[in-house]
Amino acid sequence: MTDKAPDAFRTIGEVSKALSIQPHVLRYWEEQFPMLRPVKRAGGRRLYRPEDVELLVTIDRLVHREGFTLRGAKKWLQSRDKVELAPEPVAPEPAGDPQLLADLIALRAQLADALA
């Protein structure tokens, strides 16, 4: 982006120039995407953290390249956050009874045939 360190905060002008997005669009996206919250200094000066810039890149990709509406992009991002925050699923214990496993596989095949 600039000569700043990768973890440095960026002004709205720097982000706007780097991403080719007008500052008024960035401010509007702040209203539409609650997860986008740059730090605001005295006088309302916005400073974007690296994670804010990553989020803006994702929003830009979803809206301008993948054809999402703003509402659709917001829902996609919210669902992604829920998935990332969900605990890791616990792998089921292997079935101890081979006959039970065979019966379950046969039942699944019968259900698949019934639904086809």
N, C-alpha and C positions, 0 to 999 in steps of 0.2 A: 504494500500500500504506500508507505512513505519510508523515511529513514528512521522512524521510531522503532522501538523494540516490539516484537510480536505481541507482547502482553500489555502494551501501553494503551491508554484510552485514546479514542479518536473523536475529533469534533464532528459536528454534523456536516460541515463543509468538506472535511477530508473523506468521510464516508460517502457523501453525495458524489464527489468527484471519482473516487475509486470504483464505485458500483454503477456509475452513470445513472443515478436516480436523483431527481430533483429534491431539494430539502423539504418542500411542502408535502411531497409524497411520503417521505420518511416520517414527518410529523403526523400525517394522516394515519399511516400504518400503526403508529404508537397508540392511536385511539382505537383502532380496529383489532389489534392483537394485544391482549392484556399481558401476555408473557414477555412482550418487548418493553422493557423499562430502562432506558438509559439513565445514568446518574445526571441529576440536574444541579448545577452550581448556582451561586447567587446570580440574580438577573435572568434565570431560566436557561442559562447556557447548558446545552446537552453535551454529555461525554459518553460515548459508546464504548462499552467493554468489548473484548474480543468475542465473547459469547453472543453479545448483541449483534455484532457484525455477521457472525455465522448465521444467526437467525434471519437477518435481513437478506443474506444470500439465498437462504432456503425459501423465504417468502417470494423473493424475486423470481426464483426458478419455478416455483409452483404457479405463480400468477402469470408470468410472461412467457414461459417456455412450455409448461405443461397444461396451460389453459384452465387452471382452477379459478373460480371466483374467489373474492376475498373471504366470503363466508365458508366456502369449501376448504380453502387453505387453512383457515382458523380451525375448523373441525379436524382436519387431517393432523395439524400440529398438536391439538389437544389430545387426540387419540394416541398419537405417537408418544406423548409425554406419559400417558397412563400406562402404556405398554412398558416403557422404560422404567417406570417406577414400580411396576408389579413385581412381586417376589418371584424368584426363580421357581419354576414348577418342579415338584419332587417327582423323580422317576419312580414308577410303580415297581414294587418288588416283583421279581420274576415268579411266575406261577409255579408252585411246588408240585401240582398234580398235572402231569402231561395230558391226561384224559380231559380234564377241565379245559385246558388250553385248546385242545382239538375241538371240543364241543363249542367253545366260544368262537373259534374261527369258522366253524360250519354255520353257526347261527348268524354271524356277520355276513357270510356269503348268501344265506337265504334272505336276509333283509335287503341286501343289495339287489338281488334278483327281483324281489317283490316291488322295490321302488323303481326298477328300470322299466 
